[in-house]
Amino acid sequence: MTHALIASLRAAAGDMTPALARVADTVLAQPEATLRQSITELAEASASSEASVMRFCRDQGFTGFQDFKLALAKELATDERARDIGLPTDDIQRLVETAIISLRETEQLIVREDIARAARQLLAATAIDCFGIAASAITAQYLAYKMTRIGKLSRALGDAHLAVMAAGTTQPGTVQVVISSSGSTIDAVRIAELARSQGAFVIGISNRSKSPLVAACDLALIASWPETPLTGGAFPSKISQLLIVDALVAEMTRQDPARLVLLGRTAEVVSDRSF
């Protein structure tokens, strides 16, 4: 089986500058891991810089890091070795096992003090905006739903133009929750920066601990199982984000038990909507 990208990297590594060669060696040593890394993480792993990673990608004929990762993901997707990761071959079993791994890893990544701090901010908020694009909009909608169930009215914004307008007119006391699995979505980062500049407290939910979104937020909550260019909206990534949402709600009701009364009330008012 031909691997044009990997083969070309091996052939070119010897002629690269030391910094670019370190990037190439890191990619060649762990190509699957590279798919789940941000540009910052690859730069740190290769003891280089983000500028060196960008130069490396462009020297290989790509417009940037994401373009390079997409080509690498396509190549690895045709490689049977990339599938041999010790998981069941049955599709349903694989989904279950990866979900379990994702949840367990997220539990280890969750910083309890950060959950408590985020819960305090949400409880004190005068308004809550939840923003996510594409698959991240699912998490934003779920968060807004869970907030409403405990009496904290919030809105989910999946349209970038509406979200920018909301962020640009936000008031101090607002909490903006920005969700991006990659942490590198341009709209998500800009909205976080804009809302924060207007005095909002910005909470980020991402599957990457080192990303532009994390740097733009007051507080970041990290879920496991980063997506790759070919696995956007993947089940393990989403379920780990939903775990963080439920952890937030659980902590909010622990800090303010009266929210449990509101939870019961919202259940009562929709009870006649079912047969």
C-alpha positions in Angstrom: 0.0 0.0 0.0 1.4 3.4 -1.0 1.7 6.1 1.6 2.7 9.2 -0.5 2.7 11.7 2.4 4.5 9.6 5.0 7.0 8.4 2.4 7.7 12.0 1.2 8.3 13.1 4.8 10.8 10.3 5.4 12.6 11.2 2.2 12.7 15.0 2.9 13.4 14.9 6.7 17.2 14.8 6.2 17.2 18.0 4.2 15.2 20.0 6.6 16.4 22.6 9.1 16.7 21.2 12.6 13.4 22.7 13.8 11.5 21.4 10.8 13.2 18.0 11.1 12.0 17.8 14.7 8.4 18.4 13.5 8.8 15.7 10.8 10.2 13.2 13.2 7.4 13.8 15.7 4.8 13.3 13.0 6.4 10.2 11.6 6.8 8.7 15.1 3.2 9.2 16.0 1.0 10.1 13.0 -2.2 9.1 14.7 -1.5 11.4 17.7 -0.7 14.2 15.3 -4.3 14.1 14.1 -5.6 14.9 17.6 -3.1 17.6 18.3 -3.5 21.4 17.9 -0.7 23.3 16.3 0.4 24.4 19.8 0.6 20.8 21.0 2.6 19.6 18.0 5.0 22.5 18.4 5.6 21.6 22.1 5.9 17.9 21.3 8.5 18.6 18.7 10.4 21.2 20.8 9.8 23.7 18.0 7.4 26.7 17.5 4.0 27.2 15.9 5.8 29.2 13.2 8.0 26.2 12.5 4.9 23.9 12.2 3.3 26.3 9.8 6.5 26.5 7.7 6.8 22.7 7.8 3.2 22.3 6.4 3.7 24.9 3.7 7.0 23.3 2.6 5.1 20.1 2.1 2.7 21.9 -0.2 -0.2 22.5 2.2 -1.9 25.8 3.0 -1.7 25.2 6.8 -1.8 22.8 9.6 -5.5 21.8 9.2 -4.9 21.1 5.5 -1.9 18.9 6.3 -3.8 17.0 9.0 -6.7 16.3 6.5 -4.3 14.8 4.0 -2.6 12.8 6.8 -6.0 11.6 8.1 -7.0 10.4 4.6 -3.8 8.5 4.2 -4.1 6.8 7.6 -7.8 6.0 7.0 -6.6 3.6 4.2 -4.0 2.0 6.4 -5.2 -1.1 8.2 -2.6 -0.5 10.9 -4.5 2.6 11.9 -7.5 0.4 12.7 -5.6 -2.0 14.9 -5.9 -0.2 18.2 -7.1 -3.1 20.3 -10.8 -2.3 20.1 -13.6 -4.7 19.0 -14.2 -5.1 15.3 -18.0 -5.0 15.8 -19.1 -1.4 15.1 -21.5 -1.3 18.0 -19.0 -2.8 20.4 -16.4 -0.3 19.2 -18.8 2.6 19.8 -19.5 1.4 23.3 -15.9 0.8 24.2 -14.7 4.1 22.8 -17.5 5.9 24.7 -16.4 4.2 28.0 -12.8 5.2 27.4 -13.8 8.8 26.6 -15.9 9.1 29.7 -13.2 7.7 32.0 -10.5 9.9 30.5 -12.8 12.9 30.8 -13.4 12.1 34.5 -9.6 12.2 35.0 -9.3 15.5 33.1 -12.0 17.3 35.0 -10.6 19.7 37.6 -13.2 19.7 40.4 -12.3 23.2 41.5 -12.8 24.5 37.9 -16.3 22.9 37.8 -17.1 24.5 41.1 -15.9 27.9 39.9 -17.8 27.6 36.6 -21.0 26.6 38.5 -20.7 29.7 40.8 -20.4 31.9 37.7 -23.4 30.3 36.0 -25.5 30.6 39.2 -24.6 34.3 39.5 -25.1 35.1 35.8 -27.7 37.6 34.7 -27.7 36.0 31.3 -26.2 32.8 29.8 -25.3 32.5 26.1 -24.1 29.1 24.8 -22.3 29.1 21.4 -21.2 26.3 19.2 -21.0 25.7 15.4 -22.0 22.5 13.6 -21.6 19.5 15.9 -20.6 21.8 18.8 -24.1 23.3 18.5 -25.5 20.1 19.9 -23.6 20.6 23.1 -24.6 24.2 23.2 -28.3 23.3 22.9 -28.0 20.6 25.5 -26.4 23.1 27.9 -29.1 25.7 27.3 -31.7 23.0 27.9 -30.2 21.8 31.2 -29.8 25.4 32.4 -33.5 26.1 31.7 -34.5 22.9 33.5 -33.0 24.3 36.7 -34.4 27.8 36.3 -31.4 29.5 34.6 -32.9 30.8 31.4 -30.2 30.7 28.6 -30.0 30.6 24.9 -28.1 28.5 22.4 -26.6 30.3 19.5 -25.5 28.3 16.5 -25.4 31.1 14.0 -22.0 32.9 14.0 -23.6 36.3 13.0 -26.1 36.2 15.8 -23.4 35.0 18.2 -21.1 37.9 17.2 -23.9 40.4 17.7 -24.7 38.9 21.1 -21.1 38.9 22.2 -20.6 42.5 21.0 -23.6 43.8 23.0 -23.1 41.6 26.1 -23.1 43.2 29.5 -21.0 42.5 32.6 -22.7 39.7 34.6 -23.3 37.6 31.4 -21.6 34.2 31.1 -20.7 33.2 27.6 -20.1 29.4 27.2 -18.1 28.8 23.9 -17.9 25.2 22.7 -15.4 24.0 20.1 -14.0 20.5 20.0 -10.8 21.6 18.2 -10.6 24.9 20.1 -9.4 26.3 16.8 -12.6 27.3 15.1 -12.2 30.9 14.1 -15.7 32.0 14.9 -15.6 30.4 18.4 -12.3 32.1 19.3 -13.4 35.5 18.0 -16.7 35.3 19.9 -14.9 34.3 23.1 -12.4 37.3 22.7 -15.2 39.7 21.9 -17.5 38.7 24.8 -14.5 38.8 27.2 -13.6 42.3 26.0 -17.2 43.4 26.8 -16.9 42.2 30.4 -18.6 38.7 30.1 -17.1 35.8 31.9 -16.2 33.3 29.2 -16.2 29.5 29.8 -14.7 27.3 27.1 -15.5 23.6 26.6 -13.1 21.9 24.3 -11.4 18.5 23.6 -8.0 20.1 23.4 -6.2 21.6 26.4 -3.9 23.8 24.4 -5.7 25.8 21.7 -6.6 29.4 20.8 -10.0 29.0 22.4 -8.6 28.0 25.8 -6.2 31.0 25.7 -9.2 33.3 25.0 -11.3 32.1 27.9 -11.4 33.0 31.6 -11.9 29.3 32.4 -11.6 26.2 30.2 -13.2 22.7 30.8 -11.5 20.0 28.9 -13.2 16.8 27.6 -11.4 13.7 26.2 -11.1 12.3 22.7 -10.2 15.1 20.4 -11.6 14.9 17.0 -9.6 14.5 13.8 -10.4 16.1 10.4 -12.3 13.0 9.4 -14.2 12.4 12.7 -15.9 15.8 13.3 -18.9 15.3 15.6 -17.7 11.8 16.7 -19.7 10.1 19.4 -16.9 9.8 21.9 -16.1 13.5 21.6 -19.7 14.6 22.1 -20.5 12.3 25.0 -17.4 13.6 26.9 -18.6 17.1 26.4 -22.1 16.2 27.6 -20.5 14.7 30.7 -19.0 18.1 31.5 -22.4 19.7 31.0 -24.1 17.3 33.5 -21.2 17.8 35.9 -21.8 21.5 35.8 -25.5 21.1 36.5 -24.9 18.6 39.3 -22.5 21.1 41.0 -25.0 23.9 40.5 -27.7 22.0 42.3 -25.2 21.1 45.0 -24.3 24.7 45.6 -27.9 25.9 45.3 -30.3 23.1 46.4 -33.3 25.3 45.6 -32.5 24.5 41.9 -33.8 21.0 42.5 -37.2 22.5 43.3 -37.2 24.3 40.0 -36.2 21.1 38.3 -39.3 19.5 39.7 -41.4 22.4 38.6 -40.1 22.4 35.0 -40.9 18.6 35.0 -44.4 19.3 36.1 -45.2 22.0 33.5 -44.2 19.7 30.6 -45.8 16.6 32.0 -49.0 17.1 30.0 -47.0 17.1 26.8 -46.7 13.3 26.9 -49.3 10.6 26.6 
